[in-house]
Amino acid sequence: MKKVIVFVFFFVLTFQSWAIADAANPISVNAVNVNGKFIVTDVSPIIKDGRVLVPIRTLASLGVTYQWDSKSQSAIITKGKDQIKLTANKKEAFKNNQAAQVDVPVQMTQGRILVPIRFVSENFGYKASYEKIRSILFIQDSNYKVDQENLQAEDLQAARQAAISLPVQSSFKSLSSLEKPGANKEYNYIFPRGDSSRYMYGNNVGNTVVEVKDGVAKAVWQYTVSTGLEDISSSAGKRPSYNYVEWVTDIMMFKDENGNIKAVYKDDKGQQKDLTAKAKSYIDIIQPIPNETRKQ
């Protein structure tokens, strides 16, 4: 129990200062999810002037091709018969040789080319949305459908991975403190044992309780605490009737400072255990818990 308390205090009760986002200090995006799958990017997408920019190589997962002209500092992106041209540090763009405007021009960072995803997606028929709760960019094409079988899989690792791959929706106004720059620098997922239909997402500031039903992930409650999990200092939404506090000793998964995935869980005999695994992408934060079976 002592180990659990240490993790709870570190991840749930730690409040870190955040940087104010501006043109010189863009915000990093935690992950990119394309058609229900988290993809690996060589550099993190960023938010600049309120717009999300992604590494141009990410576009390959959308079925488009691209070329970079280093002389003119221009990116030419093609899908079928359509083509757009974006130039570094210029807000004028072109679609099929017709002039258009972008809110944020192409950026260069760490030797990589980043392009404004909203402009690209809208011109090629994709839907791009940014989820502030977890700082995740979701991109979907017109034919994308949620895989309901994965969400109901007996394999709890697969079902939970499918659950966190859904964009979290909310019918209430989220706590602004949970969405400030830097809030999602550290994060964790907490699950009730044997269940993939509910989870609690925690970041540096507070927690969001999420329920998954009929292919939709819905935030039902958010809260911050002062001195303990039940010492609520601010909240939004409706507090659930079930005991979410007990989940903390069931299964907690997070990424440590070395990039490893850590899981602290209670086994089938009620003993506290932990495991460590290597992470290759965001989805790897969900690990298989030994001898865990789905609750009926």
Summary of the structure (lengths in Angstrom):
residues: 296
radius of gyration: 20.4
end to end distance: 27.3
largest distance: 66.6
contacts: 890
relative contact order: 0.14
helix: 18%
strand: 41%
